[in-house]
Amino acid sequence: MLKTLKTELWIPGARKVEPGLPTRGEYAKGYPIGAVVHFTAGAYGLSELDLAKQRFYTYLLLDHAGTVHQGFPLNRWGSHAGESSWPGVDDKAVSKHLLGIEVDCAGLLTPIGEGRFQTWWGVRMDAKDIRVVNEKTGNIKPGAYHKFTEAQEKSLVDLLFWLKKNNPSVFNLDFVVGHDEVAPKRKSDPGGSLSCSMSNLRELLKIRWENYLRSVGASLPVA
């Protein structure tokens, strides 16, 4: 069996946000059972953390370089997903159970003609930073998206894997979801900003986890 280590509440290498982000209580199991992937969609930059404090949102932020910014311990939950649901998560607001991860990205873009696109606040995006999705694929709705950087995608996968490794009996890879999966009628993130569907991301993480367990001679935990 996998050796049980002390669960860390602060992510190694993350930049601590001071003052911290607001939280609403402690997770029922003392740790999130999964995570929701978002894009910030705002006038992207670290000002997003100031908005979080003003709006009483609570999430981790991955900046353009892939650096994780953390302003609360991992045993505390706060709002980030609004009205939302997911099979196996016993609530109409998954924020009470799933950790929010915001990726600093403009998200879904606005067409301005001739194959050009801009952010909702009017900044034209370079073609190399855009991914166009022509038809719905899994959670990904059609449209043009500002792509996550390579550093952000690597950091996101590494972070999710670490969250599982940090508390394997609680963090469930089936509960790594997109905001567009838990609130499909009103949200499009991460959509095409991520280079694969959320179901593919879950499978990638499961394969990595199984390979890790083989490497340490452990059996797969329940979650």
PyMOL commands that set and color helices and strands:
alter all, ss='L'
color gray80, all
select helices_A, chain A and resi 47-55+94-96+127-129+150-166+173-175+179-182+191-193+198-216
alter helices_A, ss='H'
color red, helices_A
select strands_A, chain A and resi 15-16+25-26+34-39+60-62+68-70+76-77+98-103+110-113+116-118+130-133+143-146+176-178
alter strands_A, ss='S'
color yellow, strands_A
deselect
rebuild
show_as cartoon
